């Protein structure tokens, strides 16, 4: 049992300030090291690991007393996992494979932190894996996990929910329920992950002029996006599904009417500030939850995988889909293992 925390003066510094920094710096240092040695090249993987670490560190910092990188023990991780069962979140750790992936991440960050600070390694995560054999052997059969994608009914359900934010054909916008501009932004951004194969990082980086209208089949409606490069991938173009294009056009109208400034397609504020990772992640998660979509490993990246599977199922050459996604053609082989099982993808 941990000793009770001491009473703090009203004028003392926030007790968790240094711990917040420690968690943030430990992950940033580990990530930088992985990218430097070439072990973590894909930006979408870095995004997922960041979300996983943020979820873990938020739980630690929310405990009383605070669980730190040095005081973390096996019992804390048992409590952390137990607290997550039954929750409906986009990073839900119910599957053994996800739990194993999370614990390995925690272990690697802790060991990297110990090496940098010349401290004794914290083996809490290793101990947890050893104490949970159903998790320890979760990926023994296959080291390369299958891409997670939405089932047909899930995709249809999500599309219906997202599309409810825009006017129906032949109907006035006055018939729409009152909706804050942030909600329209959230749904439109999720629509582009599913309907154009974007990553969360792509969503946050898109400039206002990225939608392409000229050359489309329907006048004044975007039909593709120009996605800027991000240091690890080249600039690219990707098509937009018609239903997502309609929602994007509605967002552009709402954005203009709300007089939202800035050069980002999906800013975080009226003044045009860029959408931060944590905020965009939480907004996307909330959209999925409110749409009633079952949350599983991979979070909103399942939307991007659904886009890829849909295009491949329609007969689009893998090389073309790779160009739309901004990845190397070799990465498309991971979808070959799920395509034979796909009967229909929305």
C-alpha positions in Angstrom: 0.0 0.0 0.0 1.3 3.4 -0.9 1.7 6.1 1.9 -0.9 8.9 1.9 0.0 12.0 0.1 1.0 15.1 2.1 -1.1 18.2 2.4 0.1 21.0 0.1 -0.1 24.7 0.6 -2.3 26.7 -1.7 0.9 28.4 -2.9 2.9 25.2 -3.7 3.6 24.2 -7.3 1.2 21.7 -8.8 2.3 18.3 -7.6 2.2 16.6 -11.0 4.0 19.2 -13.0 7.4 17.4 -13.0 5.8 14.0 -13.5 3.9 15.2 -16.6 7.1 16.4 -18.1 8.9 13.2 -17.2 6.2 11.0 -18.9 6.3 13.3 -22.0 10.1 13.4 -22.2 10.5 9.7 -21.7 8.2 8.8 -24.6 9.7 11.6 -26.8 13.2 10.3 -26.2 12.3 6.7 -26.9 10.4 7.7 -30.1 13.3 9.8 -31.4 15.7 6.9 -30.8 13.5 4.5 -32.7 13.2 6.9 -35.6 16.9 7.6 -35.6 17.8 3.9 -35.9 15.0 3.3 -38.5 12.9 1.0 -36.3 9.8 3.1 -36.5 9.4 4.7 -40.0 5.7 4.8 -40.5 4.1 8.0 -39.2 0.8 6.2 -38.5 2.5 3.8 -36.2 4.1 6.7 -34.2 0.6 8.2 -33.9 -0.8 5.0 -32.5 2.0 4.6 -30.0 1.6 8.2 -28.9 -2.1 7.6 -28.2 -1.3 4.5 -26.3 1.3 6.2 -24.2 -1.0 9.2 -23.6 -3.7 6.9 -22.3 -1.3 5.2 -19.9 0.4 8.3 -18.6 -3.0 10.0 -18.1 -4.1 7.2 -15.9 -0.8 7.2 -13.9 -1.0 11.0 -13.3 -4.7 10.7 -12.2 -3.9 8.4 -9.4 -3.5 9.5 -5.8 -0.7 9.3 -5.0 0.6 9.8 -8.5 2.1 6.7 -10.2 5.5 7.8 -11.6 8.0 6.2 -14.0 10.1 5.1 -11.0 7.3 4.0 -8.6 5.3 2.0 -11.1 4.8 -1.6 -10.0 3.1 -4.7 -11.2 0.0 -4.0 -9.0 -0.4 -0.6 -10.7 -0.5 -2.2 -14.2 -3.0 -4.8 -13.0 -5.2 -2.0 -11.7 -4.7 0.0 -14.9 -5.8 -2.9 -17.1 -8.8 -3.8 -14.9 -10.0 -0.2 -15.0 -10.1 -0.3 -18.8 -12.3 -3.3 -19.1 -15.9 -2.4 -20.1 -14.9 1.0 -21.4 -15.9 2.0 -24.9 -12.8 3.9 -26.2 -11.0 3.8 -29.5 -7.9 2.4 -27.8 -9.7 -0.2 -25.7 -7.2 -2.8 -24.4 -9.6 -5.7 -24.2 -7.9 -7.8 -26.9 -4.8 -9.8 -25.6 -2.8 -8.7 -28.6 -3.4 -5.0 -27.9 -2.6 -5.5 -24.2 0.7 -7.2 -25.2 1.5 -4.3 -27.6 0.8 -1.7 -24.9 2.8 -3.5 -22.2 5.8 -3.9 -24.6 5.6 -0.2 -25.3 5.6 0.7 -21.6 8.6 -1.7 -21.0 10.6 -0.3 -23.9 10.1 3.3 -22.8 10.9 2.5 -19.2 14.1 0.7 -20.2 15.1 3.5 -22.5 14.4 6.0 -19.7 16.6 4.0 -17.3 19.5 3.8 -19.8 19.4 7.5 -20.3 19.2 8.4 -16.6 21.7 5.6 -15.5 19.0 4.1 -13.3 17.9 0.6 -12.5 15.4 -0.6 -15.1 11.8 -0.7 -14.0 10.6 -4.3 -14.9 6.9 -3.8 -14.0 5.7 -4.2 -17.5 7.8 -7.3 -18.1 6.5 -8.8 -14.8 2.9 -8.1 -15.9 3.4 -9.9 -19.2 4.9 -12.9 -17.4 2.0 -12.9 -15.0 -0.6 -13.0 -17.8 0.1 -16.0 -20.1 -3.0 -15.4 -22.1 -1.5 -12.1 -23.2 2.1 -13.3 -23.4 1.4 -15.7 -26.3 -1.2 -13.5 -28.0 0.9 -12.9 -31.1 3.0 -16.0 -31.2 1.3 -17.3 -34.3 1.9 -14.2 -36.3 4.2 -11.3 -35.6 2.7 -9.0 -38.2 -0.9 -8.1 -37.1 -3.7 -8.0 -39.5 -5.0 -4.5 -40.3 -8.2 -3.7 -38.4 -11.1 -2.4 -40.6 -14.8 -1.7 -40.2 -17.3 -4.4 -40.9 -19.9 -3.5 -43.5 -22.6 -2.7 -41.0 -20.2 -0.6 -38.9 -19.2 1.4 -41.9 -22.8 2.0 -43.0 -23.7 3.0 -39.5 -20.8 5.4 -39.2 -21.5 7.0 -42.7 -25.1 7.5 -41.8 -24.1 9.2 -38.5 -21.5 11.4 -40.2 -23.8 12.4 -43.1 -26.5 13.5 -40.7 -24.5 16.7 -40.2 -25.1 17.9 -43.8 -28.3 18.9 -45.7 -30.0 16.1 -47.6 -30.4 16.6 -51.4 -33.3 18.8 -52.1 -33.7 19.9 -48.5 -32.9 23.3 -46.9 -30.2 23.6 -44.3 -32.8 25.0 -42.1 -34.1 21.4 -41.6 -30.8 20.4 -40.0 -30.5 20.3 -36.2 -28.5 23.1 -34.7 -24.9 22.0 -34.6 -21.7 23.8 -33.4 -19.1 24.3 -36.1 -16.7 22.2 -34.1 -19.1 19.2 -34.4 -19.3 19.6 -38.2 -15.5 19.8 -38.3 -15.2 16.7 -36.2 -17.5 14.7 -38.4 -16.0 16.0 -41.7 -12.5 15.1 -40.5 -13.5 11.6 -39.6 -15.3 11.3 -43.0 -12.0 12.0 -44.7 -10.2 9.3 -42.8 -12.8 6.8 -43.9 -13.6 8.3 -47.3 -10.1 9.4 -48.4 -7.7 7.2 -46.4 -6.1 10.0 -44.4 -4.2 9.5 -41.2 -4.9 11.7 -38.2 -1.7 13.6 -38.9 -2.9 14.2 -42.5 -6.2 15.6 -41.1 -4.3 18.1 -38.9 -1.9 19.2 -41.6 -4.3 19.7 -44.5 -4.2 23.3 -45.8 -7.4 25.1 -46.7 -6.7 24.8 -50.4 -6.2 21.0 -50.3 -9.7 20.1 -51.7 -9.7 20.0 -55.5 -12.9 21.0 -57.2 -11.9 21.5 -60.8 -12.2 18.4 -63.0 -14.8 16.7 -60.9 -18.1 15.3 -62.2 -20.3 17.5 -59.9 -19.8 21.2 -60.1 -18.4 22.9 -57.1 -18.0 19.7 -55.1 -14.5 18.5 -54.0 -13.5 15.1 -55.5 -9.9 14.7 -54.5 -7.4 16.1 -52.0 -3.9 17.3 -52.3 -2.1 16.0 -49.2 1.2 17.7 -48.2 4.3 15.7 -47.4 5.3 15.2 -43.8 9.0 14.5 -43.9 8.5 10.7 -44.2 6.1 10.6 -47.1 5.9 12.6 -50.4 3.0 15.0 -51.2 0.2 13.0 -52.8 -3.3 13.2 -54.1 -6.1 10.9 -53.0 -9.8 10.6 -54.1 -12.7 11.4 -51.9 -15.8 9.1 -51.6 -18.9 11.0 -52.9 -20.7 10.9 -49.5 -17.5 12.3 -47.8 -17.1 15.0 -50.5 -20.6 16.2 -49.8 -19.9 16.5 -46.1 -16.6 18.2 -46.8 -18.4 20.8 -49.0 -20.8 21.4 -46.2 -17.9 21.9 -43.7 -16.4 24.5 -46.1 -19.7 26.4 -46.2 -20.0 26.3 -42.4 -16.3 27.3 -42.0 -16.8 30.3 -44.3 -20.1 31.4 -42.6 -18.5 31.1 -39.2 -15.6 33.3 -40.4 -13.0 30.9 -39.2 -9.5 32.3 -40.0 -6.3 30.5 -40.8 -4.8 28.3 -43.5 -5.7 24.9 -42.1 -8.7 23.0 -43.4 -9.6 21.8 -39.9 -8.3 24.4 -37.4 -8.8 24.1 -33.7 -10.1 27.6 -33.0 -11.8 30.4 -34.9 -8.5 32.2 -35.1 -7.1 29.4 -37.2 -4.7 27.6 -34.8 -3.6 24.2 -35.9 -5.5 21.2 -34.4 -3.3 19.5 -31.8 -2.8 15.8 -31.7 -4.5 15.2 -28.3 -7.5 17.3 -29.1 -8.0 15.8 -32.5 -7.6 12.3 -31.2 -10.2 12.8 -28.5 -12.7 14.4 -31.0 -12.3 11.5 -33.4 -12.8 9.0 -30.6 -15.9 10.8 -29.5 -17.4 10.7 -33.0 -16.8 7.0 -33.2 -18.4 6.4 -29.8 -21.4 8.6 -30.5 -21.9 6.8 -33.8 -22.1 3.5 -31.9 -19.1 2.0 -33.7 -17.5 -0.8 -31.7 -14.0 0.4 -30.7 -11.1 -2.0 -31.1 -7.3 -2.0 -31.5 -6.1 0.7 -33.9 -8.5 3.5 -33.1 -9.4 5.7 -36.0 -6.7 4.1 -38.2 -9.3 1.4 -38.8 -11.0 4.0 -41.0 -7.9 4.4 -43.2 -7.6 0.6 -43.4 -11.2 0.3 -44.4 -10.6 2.8 -47.3 -7.6 0.7 -48.5 -9.6 -2.6 -48.3 -12.5 -1.0 -50.1 -10.3 0.2 -53.0 -8.5 -3.2 -53.3 -11.8 -5.1 -53.2 -13.0 -2.9 -56.1 -10.0 -4.0 -58.1 -7.8 -0.9 -57.8 -4.2 -1.9 -58.4 -2.3 -2.1 -55.1 0.4 0.3 -56.4 -2.3 3.0 -57.0 -3.8 2.5 -53.5 -0.3 2.8 -52.0 0.1 6.1 -53.8 -3.2 7.3 -52.4 -2.2 6.3 -48.9 1.3 7.7 -49.2 3.1 4.4 -48.4 5.5 2.0 -50.2 3.8 -0.6 -52.4 5.3 -3.4 -50.3 3.1 -2.3 -47.4 0.0 -3.4 -49.4 0.9 -7.0 -48.9 -0.5 -6.8 -45.3 -4.0 -6.5 -46.8 -3.7 -9.7 -48.9 -4.4 -11.8 -45.8 -7.7 -10.1 -45.2 -9.0 -9.7 -48.8 -10.1 -13.3 -49.3 -12.3 -13.0 -46.3 -13.9 -9.7 -47.4 -17.3 -10.2 -49.0 -18.5 -6.6 -49.1 -16.9 -3.3 -48.0 -18.9 -0.1 -48.0 
